[in-house]
Amino acid sequence: MMPDMNGLETLSILKADCELRSIPVILLTAVGTEKDILRGFELGADDYITKPFNTNVFLARVKALLSRTMRA
């Protein structure tokens, strides 16, 4: 858990700032309810990974996101 605010609150702040909103975001969290996952995507997350996670799958998702981001 993050101190002071949660990941969804942090994501909201990032996406509200015109200079920061293009930063790709993968939420890596212990919270995996459908409601929270959908909220993460609604707020602008590029991916949502719940713990525990497979390191190889995580790295593949990061590489895929970076590949998409670099092409844009």
Buried (B, 14 or more C-beta within 10 A) or exposed (E): EEEEEBBBEBBBEBBEEEEEEEEBBBBBBEBEEEEBBEBBEEBBBBBBBBEEEEEEEBEEBBEEBEEEEEEE
